[in-house]
Amino acid sequence: MHCGLCLPTCPTYVLTGLEKSSPRGRIRLIKAVAERELEITTGFIEEMNFCLDCQACETVCPAGVKYGSLVESARAQISWGDHEGWSTRFIKRLFLNKLFSKAERLVWFARLLRLYQDSGFDWLMKKTGLLRVFSKRLDQIQFLAPKISLLSSKTRLEREYKALENPRYRVGFLTGCIMDLAFADVNVDTVELLVHHGCEVVFPPSQVCCGSLQAHNGEMDAARSLARQNVEAFTDLNLDALVMNSAGCGAFMKEYGSVLRNEAEYAAPAAEIAKKVKDISEFLCEIGLRANRLSSRMRGSKRVTYHDACHLVHSQKISEEPRKLIKSIPSVEFVELPESTWCCGSAGVYNITHYDTAMELLDRKIKNIRRVDPDIIVTSNPGCLVQLEHGLRKEGMNIELLHLATFLRRACCE
């Protein structure tokens, strides 16, 4: 807690130079509140929410302090005590607890958003800046809304997926919430990639949002409720692994055993599910990549770089696996991205709640991308894809941005 090795790895400390905005400073604040030396003040709440929860500090901490758990517990304490303003409570509980808790509600919301995006109003608002009349914040964040897929991945997989007769592995797959509705192509690419590697893929219809967004934002009751539903959905399916393609979802589901450890009915099955969770890169490295065909789009020398999603590299400690897979593809020239483990500023909903800070972090990331000038950027998280796409678009940079599953599917399956 006192050594300070975390300071140069903390994005908010580097931006502000303030001790209170460092992991060490926040731990002291959390300790002071726990020991009742400090009340939960507006300043305390702002500081806990100013943290990106990127967990880069955990990677360098010699004492192994689980900082992420501490700051998330502090946010939960703030939420339980109703210390936030009424508007913040209302928005969080409406979206995180109500909307994301029921798949059918989220699907209807996504359909409305897709209708808005296709109607021409979306283009008009972005082109004219009309939203600025009502709210500068809404005008800024409208560019961060992902394009909703025409069909959800659940719908597409139900129609298109055919199980293998003699599979090598039987794996579960979480279609998720944002991934299902805004990154359906990535989900389908992931399943195609798994099928190519001899997997029977199981995606139970009763599965729900993983609960990570709720947990990271202090809504632990909602997160546990979703975790229970997923444990029920994936238990007794005789799975070799539960494969994930979203870094944030995978990191949280690996913690299901801890999240539900005090619930007699769920503790044991949750721990078993957590043991089986594997990121797609982790799983493919274990079973061996079969890149026996090469897409025409992958032929010719391609400069490829990789951006580490925070909850993959810092939370799950997965860094070499994606690089190993990318480097194994013929004709790829892998170029290391400077500060590849530095947060891009997405951090769940951070780029919405702390837009200006998120854009400062994005600018730093884009400068590093310019330095290596890649043809393709690969990453492993939906939030990173949205954030990086926004940065590339703003700067007019014609660089292809791909999820790792899409990149590997092109290399293996086309």
C-alpha positions in Angstrom: 0.0 0.0 0.0 2.9 2.4 0.7 5.5 1.6 -2.0 4.0 3.7 -4.8 4.9 1.3 -7.7 1.3 1.6 -8.8 1.5 5.4 -9.3 3.0 5.5 -12.8 0.6 2.8 -14.1 -2.5 4.6 -12.9 -4.1 6.7 -15.7 -6.0 9.0 -13.4 -2.9 9.7 -11.3 -0.8 10.4 -14.4 -3.4 12.8 -15.7 -3.9 14.7 -12.4 -0.8 14.2 -10.3 -3.0 14.0 -7.3 -2.4 11.4 -4.6 -6.1 11.0 -4.0 -6.5 9.9 -7.6 -4.0 7.1 -7.3 -4.6 3.5 -6.1 -2.7 4.2 -3.0 -4.6 7.3 -2.2 -8.0 5.7 -2.9 -7.1 2.8 -0.6 -6.4 5.2 2.2 -9.7 6.9 1.6 -11.5 3.5 1.6 -9.7 2.5 4.8 -10.6 5.8 6.5 -14.3 5.3 5.6 -14.2 1.7 6.8 -12.7 2.8 10.2 -15.2 5.6 10.4 -12.6 8.3 10.4 -14.2 9.7 7.2 -17.8 10.1 6.2 -19.0 9.1 2.7 -18.8 12.6 1.2 -19.4 13.9 -2.3 -15.6 14.1 -2.7 -15.2 10.4 -1.7 -18.0 9.4 -4.2 -16.4 11.4 -7.0 -13.0 9.8 -6.4 -14.3 6.3 -6.4 -16.1 6.9 -9.6 -13.2 8.7 -11.2 -11.2 5.5 -11.0 -11.3 3.5 -14.3 -11.1 0.2 -12.5 -8.6 -0.8 -15.2 -6.7 -2.8 -12.5 -3.3 -1.9 -14.0 -2.1 -1.3 -10.5 -2.8 -5.0 -9.6 -0.4 -6.1 -12.3 2.6 -4.2 -10.7 1.6 -4.5 -7.0 4.3 -6.6 -5.3 2.0 -7.3 -2.4 -0.8 -8.6 -4.6 -3.4 -6.1 -3.3 -6.8 -6.8 -5.0 -7.5 -3.1 -5.6 -10.4 -3.8 -8.0 -12.3 -5.6 -5.3 -11.7 -2.8 -2.9 -13.0 0.0 -5.2 -16.0 -2.0 -6.3 -16.9 -2.7 -2.7 -16.6 1.0 -2.0 -19.0 1.7 -4.9 -21.4 -0.9 -3.6 -21.3 0.7 -0.1 -22.1 4.1 -1.7 -25.0 2.5 -3.6 -26.4 0.6 -0.7 -26.4 3.7 1.5 -28.1 5.8 -1.2 -25.3 8.4 -1.0 -25.5 9.3 -4.7 -27.8 11.9 -6.1 -31.4 10.9 -7.1 -30.7 11.3 -10.8 -27.6 9.0 -10.7 -29.5 6.4 -8.7 -32.5 6.6 -11.0 -30.3 6.2 -14.2 -28.2 3.3 -12.7 -31.2 1.4 -11.5 -33.2 1.9 -14.6 -30.5 0.8 -17.0 -28.3 -1.6 -15.0 -31.0 -3.2 -12.8 -34.1 -3.0 -14.9 -33.1 -2.9 -18.6 -30.1 -5.3 -18.4 -31.8 -7.7 -16.0 -34.3 -8.9 -18.6 -33.2 -9.9 -22.1 -36.6 -9.1 -23.7 -36.4 -5.5 -22.3 -32.9 -5.1 -23.7 -34.0 -6.5 -27.1 -36.9 -4.0 -27.4 -34.6 -1.1 -26.4 -32.1 -2.3 -29.0 -34.8 -2.4 -31.7 -35.8 1.2 -30.9 -32.2 2.3 -31.1 -31.7 0.5 -34.4 -34.9 2.1 -35.7 -33.5 5.5 -34.7 -30.1 4.7 -36.4 -31.8 3.6 -39.6 -34.3 6.5 -39.7 -31.9 9.2 -40.7 -32.4 11.1 -37.4 -29.1 9.7 -36.1 -27.2 11.0 -39.2 -29.0 14.3 -38.9 -28.2 14.8 -35.3 -24.5 14.0 -35.8 -24.2 16.1 -38.9 -26.0 19.2 -37.6 -25.1 19.0 -34.0 -28.7 19.7 -33.0 -28.4 17.7 -29.8 -26.0 20.4 -28.6 -29.0 22.7 -28.2 -30.4 20.4 -25.5 -27.3 18.9 -24.0 -23.6 19.1 -24.8 -23.0 15.7 -23.1 -25.7 14.0 -25.2 -24.1 15.5 -28.3 -20.7 14.1 -27.3 -21.7 10.6 -26.3 -24.1 10.0 -29.3 -20.9 9.1 -31.3 -20.1 6.4 -28.8 -23.3 4.4 -29.4 -22.5 1.2 -31.3 -24.4 0.3 -34.4 -27.1 -2.2 -33.4 -26.9 -5.5 -35.4 -29.8 -6.2 -37.8 -30.3 -9.6 -36.1 -29.1 -10.6 -32.6 -26.5 -13.3 -32.4 -29.0 -15.5 -30.6 -31.4 -15.3 -33.5 -28.7 -16.0 -36.1 -27.1 -18.9 -34.2 -30.5 -20.5 -33.6 -31.1 -20.4 -37.4 -27.6 -21.1 -38.7 -25.7 -23.3 -36.2 -25.5 -27.0 -36.7 -23.9 -29.2 -34.1 -21.0 -31.5 -35.1 -21.6 -35.2 -35.1 -18.2 -36.1 -33.5 -17.0 -33.1 -31.6 -13.6 -33.0 -30.0 -14.9 -30.6 -27.2 -18.2 -29.5 -25.8 -18.1 -25.8 -24.9 -20.5 -23.3 -23.5 -20.8 -19.8 -25.0 -22.2 -16.7 -23.4 -23.9 -14.6 -26.1 -24.0 -11.7 -23.6 -26.0 -8.5 -23.8 -24.0 -5.8 -25.7 -22.2 -8.5 -27.7 -25.5 -10.2 -28.6 -27.2 -7.0 -29.9 -24.4 -4.8 -31.2 -21.6 -7.3 -32.0 -23.6 -10.2 -33.4 -21.1 -10.7 -36.2 -18.3 -11.2 -33.6 -20.4 -13.7 -31.7 -21.1 -15.6 -34.9 -17.4 -15.4 -35.8 -16.5 -16.9 -32.4 -18.9 -19.8 -32.8 -17.6 -20.5 -36.4 -14.1 -20.4 -35.1 -15.0 -22.9 -32.3 -16.8 -25.2 -34.8 -13.7 -25.1 -37.0 -11.7 -26.4 -34.1 -14.0 -29.3 -33.5 -16.2 -27.9 -30.8 -19.9 -28.5 -30.1 -21.1 -25.1 -28.9 -23.9 -24.9 -26.3 -25.6 -21.5 -25.8 -28.6 -22.2 -23.4 -31.6 -19.9 -24.0 -31.9 -19.1 -20.3 -28.6 -17.4 -20.1 -28.5 -13.6 -19.3 -26.2 -10.7 -19.0 -23.1 -11.7 -17.0 -23.5 -8.9 -14.4 -20.1 -7.3 -14.8 -21.4 -3.8 -15.6 -23.6 -3.9 -12.4 -20.8 -5.1 -10.2 -18.3 -2.5 -11.5 -20.8 0.2 -10.8 -21.8 -0.8 -7.2 -25.1 -2.7 -8.0 -24.0 -6.0 -6.5 -27.5 -7.3 -5.7 -28.3 -7.1 -9.4 -25.0 -8.6 -10.3 -25.6 -11.6 -8.0 -29.0 -12.1 -9.4 -27.7 -12.3 -12.9 -24.8 -14.6 -11.8 -27.3 -17.0 -10.2 -29.3 -17.2 -13.4 -26.1 -18.0 -15.5 -25.0 -20.6 -13.0 -28.3 -22.3 -13.4 -28.2 -22.0 -17.2 -24.7 -23.5 -17.6 -24.7 -26.1 -14.8 -25.1 -29.8 -15.7 -24.3 -29.3 -19.4 -21.1 -31.5 -19.2 -18.9 -28.7 -20.6 -15.2 -28.9 -21.2 -15.0 -25.1 -21.1 -17.2 -22.0 -21.1 -15.6 -19.8 -23.8 -15.8 -16.0 -23.7 -15.1 -13.3 -26.3 -15.6 -10.3 -24.0 -12.8 -9.5 -21.6 -15.0 -7.8 -19.0 -17.6 -10.6 -19.0 -14.9 -13.3 -18.8 -13.2 -11.5 -15.9 -16.4 -11.3 -13.9 -17.5 -14.8 -14.6 -14.2 -16.1 -13.4 -15.2 -14.5 -10.1 -18.6 -16.2 -9.8 -17.3 -18.5 -7.1 -16.3 -15.5 -5.0 -19.4 -13.5 -5.8 -21.8 -16.3 -4.7 -19.5 -17.9 -2.0 -22.0 -17.2 0.8 -25.0 -18.7 -0.9 -25.4 -22.4 0.0 -27.3 -23.4 -3.1 -25.0 -21.6 -5.5 -21.5 -21.6 -4.0 -20.3 -25.0 -5.3 -21.8 -24.8 -8.8 -20.7 -21.2 -9.2 -17.1 -22.2 -8.3 -17.3 -25.0 -10.9 -18.6 -22.7 -13.6 -15.8 -20.1 -12.8 -13.1 -22.8 -13.2 -14.4 -23.6 -16.7 -14.4 -20.0 -18.0 -11.8 -19.4 -20.7 -11.2 -16.5 -22.9 -11.2 -17.5 -26.6 -7.5 -16.8 -26.9 -6.8 -18.8 -23.8 -8.9 -21.8 -25.1 -7.4 -21.8 -28.6 -3.8 -21.7 -27.3 -4.6 -24.7 -25.1 -6.1 -26.8 -27.9 -3.9 -25.5 -30.7 -4.9 -23.1 -33.5 -5.8 -24.8 -36.8 -5.0 -22.0 -39.4 -5.0 -24.4 -42.4 -6.7 -22.0 -44.7 -6.0 -18.3 -45.3 -8.6 -15.7 -46.3 -8.0 -13.7 -49.4 -8.4 -10.7 -47.2 -5.5 -11.9 -45.1 -3.1 -12.5 -48.0 -0.2 -10.2 -48.6 1.9 -8.8 -45.8 -0.3 -7.2 -43.1 1.1 -5.1 -40.3 -1.0 -6.1 -37.3 -0.9 -4.6 -33.8 -2.8 -5.6 -30.6 -4.4 -3.4 -27.9 -4.8 -5.2 -24.6 -8.2 -4.9 -23.0 -7.7 -4.0 -19.3 -9.9 -6.9 -18.0 -8.0 -9.4 -20.1 -4.4 -8.3 -19.4 -4.8 -7.0 -15.8 -7.7 -9.0 -14.4 -7.2 -12.3 -16.2 -3.4 -12.0 -16.7 -3.8 -13.0 -20.4 -1.3 -11.2 -22.6 0.9 -13.6 -24.5 -2.0 -15.8 -25.8 -3.5 -13.3 -28.2 -0.1 -12.3 -29.5 0.9 -15.9 -30.0 -2.2 -16.5 -32.0 -1.8 -13.4 -34.2 1.9 -14.2 -34.9 1.0 -17.7 -35.9 -0.9 -16.5 -39.0 1.1 -16.6 -42.2 2.1 -13.3 -43.8 1.3 -11.3 -40.6 3.9 -8.8 -39.5 3.2 -8.2 -35.8 4.1 -4.8 -34.5 3.9 -4.2 -30.7 1.8 -1.2 -29.8 3.5 1.2 -27.4 1.7 1.3 -24.1 -0.6 -1.5 -25.3 -1.8 -2.2 -21.8 -2.7 1.4 -21.1 -6.5 1.9 -20.8 -8.1 3.4 -23.9 -10.7 5.2 -21.8 -13.7 3.0 -22.4 -13.8 1.2 -19.1 -17.4 -0.1 -19.2 -19.5 3.1 -19.2 -16.6 5.4 -18.1 -16.5 7.1 -21.5 -20.1 8.2 -20.9 -19.8 9.2 -17.3 -16.4 10.8 -17.6 -16.3 11.8 -21.3 -13.5 14.4 -21.1 -11.1 12.1 -19.2 -11.9 9.2 -21.5 -11.1 11.3 -24.5 -7.7 12.3 -23.1 -6.8 8.6 -22.6 -8.1 7.9 -26.1 -5.9 10.7 -27.6 -2.9 9.0 -26.0 -3.8 5.7 -27.4 -4.4 7.1 -30.9 -0.9 8.8 -30.8 0.7 5.4 -30.1 -1.3 3.8 -33.0 0.0 6.5 -35.3 3.6 5.6 -34.3 3.3 2.0 -35.5 1.0 2.7 -38.5 -0.7 -0.7 -38.7 -3.0 -2.1 -41.3 -5.1 -3.9 -38.7 -5.7 -3.3 -35.0 -6.9 -6.3 -33.0 -8.5 -6.2 -29.6 -10.7 -8.4 -27.4 -13.5 -6.3 -25.8 -16.6 -4.5 -27.1 -15.9 -1.4 -25.2 -12.4 -1.1 -26.6 -13.8 -1.6 -30.1 -16.3 1.2 -29.7 -13.8 3.6 -28.1 -11.0 2.9 -30.6 -13.4 3.2 -33.6 -14.5 6.6 -32.3 -10.8 7.7 -32.0 -9.9 6.5 -35.5 -13.0 8.1 -37.0 -12.3 11.4 -35.4 -8.7 11.4 -36.7 -9.7 10.2 -40.2 -7.4 7.2 -39.9 -8.2 4.4 -42.4 -7.1 1.4 -40.2 -9.2 -1.8 -39.9 -10.3 -2.6 -36.4 -11.1 -6.2 -35.6 -12.1 -8.3 -32.6 -9.6 -11.2 -32.2 -12.3 -13.8 -33.0 -13.1 -12.1 -36.3 -9.4 -11.8 -37.2 -8.8 -15.5 -36.4 -12.0 -16.6 -38.2 -10.8 -14.9 -41.3 -7.4 -16.6 -41.1 -8.8 -20.1 -40.3 -12.3 -20.4 -41.8 -12.7 -18.4 -45.0 
